[in-house]
């Protein structure tokens, strides 16, 4: 439709180096690239859609032994996870508001590869932007890659942004 903003979904995740609520190097780079190369000064022509997918732990307790868990423990952890996810999204939403770019943000739980593609099907963005750690073939086998999966399965164009060489941590699996 004429006059409607271009809707760009950006998948965001937390840093594995700094932990919550800091954005990962890759998703922060994808966001900054989108602002610099696509949005530029046309802030009213775009709407950014931020999706953060939280990966649930098998028992929900990260490193804590769940055998001693009470129902209140589960409720407390659910509140903590939600707060951490909201805090992460706050970084992106605040930046958009500073620049005058319309945005939405939400959290889902599950396998990021599947959830991102399912949300693309549900929301129908004009395209999806994902960050990439630039893992080699050996590392991809063990770590997996959300960006490759999205490129193959998402029902919209996918732009994959590699992190810059100067941003690569000592262990390339970190982000």
Backbone bond lengths (Angstrom), bond angles and torsions (degrees), N, CA, C in turn:
res aa  C-N    CA-C-N  psi(-1)  N-CA   C-N-CA  omega(-1)  CA-C   N-CA-C  phi
1 X - - - 1.449 - - 1.526 110.12 -
2 X 1.298 115.05 145.77 1.450 122.16 179.26 1.526 110.27 -66.36
3 X 1.315 115.58 134.44 1.458 120.31 174.14 1.512 116.04 86.56
4 X 1.315 118.39 -11.37 1.467 119.29 178.33 1.522 109.19 -80.38
5 X 1.329 116.41 143.42 1.469 118.28 -179.09 1.534 111.68 -70.15
6 X 1.319 115.27 152.39 1.456 121.86 173.51 1.524 107.40 -71.38
7 X 1.323 116.20 128.50 1.464 121.38 -175.85 1.530 109.56 -99.84
8 X 1.325 114.79 115.93 1.455 121.67 -177.90 1.528 108.93 -112.68
9 X 1.329 116.36 117.02 1.461 119.80 175.19 1.521 108.07 -87.97
10 X 1.322 115.89 133.42 1.457 121.76 176.55 1.524 107.59 -123.43
11 X 1.334 115.43 120.42 1.462 120.33 177.34 1.523 107.81 -82.76
12 X 1.330 116.47 126.01 1.462 120.84 -177.41 1.522 110.02 -122.58
13 X 1.327 114.70 149.21 1.461 119.74 178.67 1.519 109.76 -144.83
14 X 1.316 113.98 167.48 1.450 119.99 -178.88 1.528 110.66 -81.69
15 X 1.318 114.46 160.02 1.457 120.00 177.77 1.520 110.13 -76.11
16 X 1.317 116.22 134.82 1.463 119.82 175.62 1.521 110.53 -81.85
17 X 1.316 117.45 -11.03 1.461 121.13 178.65 1.520 109.71 -88.47
18 X 1.314 116.09 -51.85 1.459 120.96 -173.98 1.519 112.98 -93.71
19 X 1.295 116.57 -9.98 1.462 123.14 -176.15 1.524 110.36 67.23
20 X 1.326 115.28 -179.80 1.457 121.17 178.86 1.502 108.71 -57.07
21 X 1.280 117.78 153.09 1.458 131.03 -3.70 1.519 112.28 -99.97
22 X 1.316 117.30 21.67 1.453 120.44 -175.99 1.526 111.07 -76.70
23 X 1.344 116.95 135.77 1.465 119.59 176.83 1.524 110.43 -66.42
24 X 1.311 116.14 148.90 1.458 120.04 176.72 1.522 109.65 -67.85
25 X 1.316 115.51 160.32 1.462 121.68 177.83 1.528 109.49 -57.99
26 X 1.321 116.09 -44.66 1.469 120.88 -175.20 1.516 112.78 -66.86
27 X 1.329 117.98 -45.49 1.472 118.22 -177.32 1.525 110.84 -74.33
28 X 1.323 117.70 -33.73 1.466 119.84 175.39 1.537 109.67 -63.64
29 X 1.338 116.38 -40.61 1.468 120.25 177.12 1.518 112.08 -64.71
30 X 1.329 116.94 -40.47 1.465 120.77 178.21 1.533 110.69 -63.60
31 X 1.315 116.41 -40.41 1.461 121.81 178.76 1.535 110.41 -64.84
32 X 1.322 116.64 -49.40 1.466 120.50 -179.17 1.533 110.79 -63.44
33 X 1.329 117.29 -38.80 1.463 121.26 177.82 1.531 109.74 -62.26
34 X 1.326 116.15 -43.59 1.471 120.75 179.58 1.525 110.70 -60.33
35 X 1.325 116.07 -43.72 1.467 119.38 178.95 1.532 111.22 -64.54
36 X 1.318 116.04 -44.71 1.464 120.95 -174.29 1.525 113.29 -74.63
37 X 1.321 117.00 -42.17 1.462 120.16 -171.78 1.526 114.48 -97.60
38 X 1.317 117.51 -24.48 1.464 119.22 -176.33 1.529 110.98 -110.72
39 X 1.322 116.33 -58.07 1.470 119.54 -176.52 1.524 110.49 -67.44
40 X 1.320 117.26 -46.55 1.470 123.45 -177.69 1.517 110.34 49.33
41 X 1.307 118.10 -122.05 1.466 120.11 179.97 1.528 112.58 -99.72
42 X 1.319 117.67 0.57 1.463 122.20 -178.61 1.536 110.13 -88.40
43 X 1.316 117.04 61.76 1.463 120.64 -173.98 1.526 113.38 -64.79
44 X 1.313 117.98 -28.30 1.468 119.03 -179.21 1.530 112.30 -82.05
45 X 1.314 117.93 -10.41 1.456 121.16 -177.38 1.518 114.32 -88.45
46 X 1.340 117.26 0.26 1.458 120.55 -175.36 1.519 111.86 -137.42
47 X 1.318 114.41 151.68 1.457 121.30 171.23 1.529 106.02 -131.06
48 X 1.329 116.36 123.10 1.456 121.21 -179.44 1.524 109.63 -94.77
49 X 1.316 115.31 133.55 1.466 122.68 -177.69 1.526 107.41 -116.26
50 X 1.329 117.10 108.57 1.460 122.00 -176.60 1.519 110.81 -96.10
51 X 1.320 115.70 123.30 1.461 122.10 177.73 1.521 108.65 -116.00
52 X 1.312 115.73 123.11 1.465 121.26 173.88 1.525 107.62 -113.47
53 X 1.324 116.72 124.15 1.456 121.35 179.76 1.526 108.18 -107.02
54 X 1.321 115.45 118.40 1.464 120.65 176.23 1.523 108.59 -91.08
55 X 1.316 114.86 133.52 1.454 120.86 -179.42 1.519 108.13 -92.79
56 X 1.328 117.86 114.58 1.462 118.73 -178.98 1.524 111.10 -72.16
57 X 1.331 115.24 138.74 1.457 120.79 173.50 1.523 107.22 -71.55
58 X 1.336 117.50 153.90 1.468 120.02 -177.37 1.526 112.38 -53.38
59 X 1.342 116.46 -45.83 1.462 118.61 -179.99 1.521 111.75 -105.79
60 X 1.329 116.82 -2.98 1.456 120.24 178.56 1.508 114.05 86.19
61 X 1.320 118.20 4.72 1.451 119.98 -172.35 1.517 114.79 -115.49
62 X 1.295 119.06 14.06 1.454 121.68 -179.47 1.519 110.00 47.85
63 X 1.330 118.37 -107.95 1.462 121.28 -176.85 1.526 112.96 -101.67
64 X 1.298 119.14 10.51 1.454 122.65 -177.34 1.524 109.05 -97.15
65 X 1.301 116.31 141.85 1.465 121.21 178.02 1.528 108.81 -72.70
66 X 1.315 116.67 119.56 1.463 120.68 -174.21 1.520 113.34 -80.05
67 X 1.306 118.22 -4.76 1.460 119.37 -177.94 1.528 112.03 -64.21
68 X 1.331 116.60 -24.40 1.457 120.78 -178.86 1.522 112.59 -103.23
69 X 1.304 117.53 17.97 1.457 121.69 -175.38 1.514 111.53 -80.55
70 X 1.318 113.82 142.63 1.458 120.44 174.32 1.524 108.39 -109.21
71 X 1.323 117.70 166.22 1.474 119.19 175.81 1.527 112.11 -56.92
72 X 1.336 117.24 -34.89 1.467 120.17 177.76 1.524 111.57 -65.11
73 X 1.345 116.86 -34.11 1.466 120.04 177.28 1.526 110.35 -61.34
74 X 1.325 116.41 -42.83 1.458 120.06 179.38 1.532 110.98 -64.90
75 X 1.311 117.16 -42.09 1.465 120.58 178.90 1.520 110.84 -63.17
76 X 1.330 116.39 -41.68 1.464 120.96 -179.90 1.528 110.56 -63.68
77 X 1.326 116.83 -42.20 1.465 119.85 179.53 1.529 111.69 -67.50
78 X 1.314 117.08 -37.46 1.465 120.10 177.72 1.528 110.17 -63.28
79 X 1.320 116.83 -41.90 1.471 120.35 177.35 1.527 110.75 -64.71
80 X 1.333 116.83 -41.06 1.466 121.48 179.49 1.529 110.29 -62.41
81 X 1.333 117.21 -46.86 1.460 120.75 -179.63 1.520 111.45 -62.29
82 X 1.322 116.24 -42.34 1.460 120.07 179.24 1.527 110.18 -63.37
83 X 1.319 117.06 -43.65 1.465 120.93 179.78 1.528 111.21 -63.35
84 X 1.305 116.74 -41.17 1.466 120.23 179.15 1.530 110.74 -65.05
85 X 1.317 116.83 -42.57 1.456 120.41 178.64 1.517 111.91 -64.04
86 X 1.327 116.37 -42.11 1.462 120.21 178.48 1.523 110.85 -64.97
87 X 1.309 116.17 -39.04 1.464 120.19 178.61 1.528 110.72 -63.87
88 X 1.325 116.30 -40.02 1.468 120.56 177.09 1.529 110.19 -61.63
89 X 1.327 116.85 -48.48 1.465 120.83 -179.05 1.529 112.01 -64.32
90 X 1.316 115.92 -28.57 1.464 120.79 -179.67 1.539 111.25 -57.51
91 X 1.317 116.90 -36.55 1.472 120.70 178.17 1.529 110.57 -55.26
92 X 1.315 116.92 -48.96 1.462 121.97 -176.25 1.529 111.70 -72.92
93 X 1.318 116.70 -42.62 1.463 120.81 -179.66 1.526 110.40 -64.33
94 X 1.325 116.95 -42.68 1.466 119.84 178.81 1.528 111.47 -61.08
95 X 1.338 116.20 -43.06 1.476 120.03 178.43 1.524 110.52 -61.12
96 X 1.324 116.87 -43.96 1.468 120.01 179.05 1.520 111.10 -61.54
97 X 1.308 116.94 -43.06 1.469 120.02 -179.53 1.524 110.71 -64.74
98 X 1.348 117.21 -38.14 1.468 120.56 177.08 1.528 111.00 -60.35
99 X 1.326 116.28 -37.46 1.462 121.42 -175.86 1.530 113.29 -90.44
100 X 1.324 117.21 -11.78 1.457 120.91 -178.47 1.522 113.74 81.53
101 X 1.336 116.85 26.45 1.462 121.73 178.36 1.529 108.66 -98.24
102 X 1.322 117.09 127.95 1.465 120.60 177.86 1.528 109.29 -65.48
103 X 1.320 115.65 145.61 1.464 118.25 179.79 1.524 110.90 -156.34
104 X 1.321 114.17 162.82 1.457 124.41 170.83 1.517 106.05 -136.79
105 X 1.325 116.22 154.91 1.463 119.53 178.45 1.518 109.12 -147.77
106 X 1.320 116.55 143.98 1.450 120.62 178.15 1.518 110.27 -154.79
107 X 1.330 113.78 164.84 1.460 122.70 -177.62 1.520 108.77 -119.81
108 X 1.324 115.21 137.84 1.464 122.06 171.74 1.519 107.22 -129.75
109 X 1.318 116.12 162.10 1.464 121.09 177.01 1.514 109.40 -117.45
110 X 1.339 115.44 146.86 1.449 120.61 176.56 1.511 111.88 139.62
111 X 1.310 115.61 -163.88 1.459 122.62 176.61 1.534 107.41 -75.07
112 X 1.341 117.80 118.56 1.468 119.52 -175.28 1.525 113.95 -53.31
113 X 1.328 118.24 -39.40 1.464 120.26 -178.89 1.523 110.76 -58.84
114 X 1.316 115.44 -49.60 1.463 119.96 -176.78 1.522 112.01 -71.86
115 X 1.327 116.62 -41.59 1.463 120.16 -176.95 1.523 110.71 -65.85
116 X 1.316 117.34 -42.38 1.470 120.08 179.93 1.527 109.97 -59.86
117 X 1.308 117.34 -47.34 1.477 120.04 -179.84 1.525 111.38 -65.40
118 X 1.320 117.25 -38.31 1.469 120.64 177.65 1.537 110.69 -64.88
119 X 1.330 117.09 -39.54 1.465 120.44 178.99 1.531 111.14 -70.17
120 X 1.314 117.35 -34.29 1.469 119.90 174.47 1.529 109.03 -61.06
121 X 1.319 117.00 -44.05 1.476 120.61 178.01 1.523 111.57 -62.36
122 X 1.306 117.01 -36.67 1.466 121.43 -177.31 1.530 112.21 -76.48
123 X 1.322 117.33 -43.02 1.466 122.59 -171.08 1.528 113.15 -92.14
124 X 1.335 117.41 -27.56 1.465 123.18 -179.28 1.536 113.30 57.11
125 X 1.342 117.26 58.16 1.471 118.34 175.57 1.529 109.87 -70.19
126 X 1.322 116.05 163.30 1.465 119.86 176.80 1.525 110.34 -69.67
127 X 1.322 116.97 -35.40 1.455 121.32 170.58 1.515 110.37 -161.59
128 X 1.324 114.66 167.26 1.460 123.80 -176.75 1.515 108.61 -116.21
129 X 1.330 116.67 135.60 1.456 121.78 175.14 1.522 107.54 -116.13
130 X 1.325 115.83 127.23 1.464 120.98 177.57 1.525 109.03 -129.46
131 X 1.310 115.15 149.43 1.455 120.47 174.61 1.513 109.60 -88.14
132 X 1.322 115.72 156.71 1.457 121.13 178.98 1.515 108.95 -133.68
133 X 1.322 115.40 138.66 1.462 119.84 178.20 1.516 111.74 -80.76
134 X 1.321 118.31 -14.13 1.457 121.08 179.95 1.514 112.89 72.40
135 X 1.318 116.36 40.30 1.462 120.52 -179.59 1.522 111.03 -70.26
136 X 1.314 115.46 148.36 1.459 120.98 175.48 1.513 110.27 -76.51
137 X 1.342 117.86 172.35 1.470 121.29 -176.24 1.527 113.21 -60.85
138 X 1.321 117.98 -36.23 1.460 121.04 -179.50 1.532 110.74 -67.21
139 X 1.326 116.90 -45.09 1.463 120.89 -179.54 1.521 111.48 -68.07
140 X 1.338 117.13 -35.60 1.469 119.93 -179.33 1.516 111.20 -61.73
141 X 1.334 117.28 -32.90 1.468 120.64 -179.51 1.517 110.38 -61.66
142 X 1.326 116.74 -41.06 1.463 120.40 -175.57 1.520 113.35 -89.11
143 X 1.308 117.46 -32.78 1.459 120.97 -175.38 1.520 111.49 -94.54
144 X 1.313 117.28 -32.98 1.462 120.43 -174.79 1.509 109.19 81.71
145 X 1.301 116.95 163.54 1.456 119.65 180.00 1.520 110.40 -141.80
146 X 1.301 113.56 117.90 1.457 121.55 179.57 1.523 110.08 -66.86
147 X 1.331 116.63 -39.67 1.463 119.65 -176.12 1.535 111.77 -64.35
148 X 1.316 118.08 -41.78 1.474 120.25 178.24 1.528 110.85 -64.54
149 X 1.326 116.55 -42.15 1.455 120.35 179.24 1.528 110.30 -61.31
150 X 1.343 116.52 -44.69 1.462 120.76 -179.50 1.529 110.91 -63.13
151 X 1.324 116.63 -40.23 1.460 119.29 179.63 1.527 111.53 -62.25
152 X 1.314 116.89 -33.77 1.461 120.54 -177.99 1.529 112.97 -84.37
153 X 1.334 118.15 -30.38 1.454 120.16 -168.61 1.526 116.27 -116.89
154 X 1.319 119.03 -18.87 1.472 120.16 -177.89 1.518 109.95 -69.58
155 X 1.319 115.96 140.45 1.465 122.46 -177.91 1.528 111.81 -88.77
156 X 1.336 115.87 42.10 1.454 121.91 174.35 1.529 107.02 -159.67
157 X 1.324 117.77 165.80 1.458 118.72 175.24 1.532 110.29 -61.06
158 X 1.331 116.19 143.73 1.465 122.04 -179.03 1.522 108.90 -123.43
159 X 1.315 115.48 128.76 1.462 121.45 174.69 1.517 106.97 -108.53
160 X 1.317 115.78 123.81 1.458 121.95 -178.14 1.528 108.62 -108.58
161 X 1.324 116.43 121.75 1.459 121.92 -176.89 1.524 109.12 -108.09
162 X 1.328 116.10 118.19 1.464 121.13 177.06 1.518 109.32 -78.33
163 X 1.311 115.89 148.23 1.458 117.81 174.83 1.524 108.90 -75.17
164 X 1.316 115.03 152.96 1.462 120.84 -179.08 1.528 110.15 -69.35
165 X 1.317 116.20 151.08 1.465 121.50 -179.06 1.524 111.47 -58.35
166 X 1.328 117.24 -36.56 1.463 119.56 -179.26 1.528 112.89 -73.17
167 X 1.326 117.47 -7.82 1.465 121.11 177.93 1.527 112.47 -100.10
168 X 1.309 117.14 -0.91 1.456 120.24 -176.18 1.518 110.62 -75.15
169 X 1.337 117.28 122.69 1.459 120.18 178.34 1.527 111.19 -71.52
170 X 1.312 116.14 171.90 1.450 121.37 179.86 1.518 111.59 -53.78
171 X 1.311 116.21 -47.42 1.464 121.42 176.65 1.526 107.33 -97.68
172 X 1.342 118.69 111.37 1.469 120.12 -174.38 1.528 113.97 -62.96
173 X 1.318 118.19 -14.30 1.464 120.11 177.16 1.527 109.30 -72.96
174 X 1.341 117.00 -28.03 1.469 120.63 178.13 1.511 109.52 -66.78
175 X 1.309 115.36 154.97 1.455 120.12 178.23 1.504 108.20 -152.08
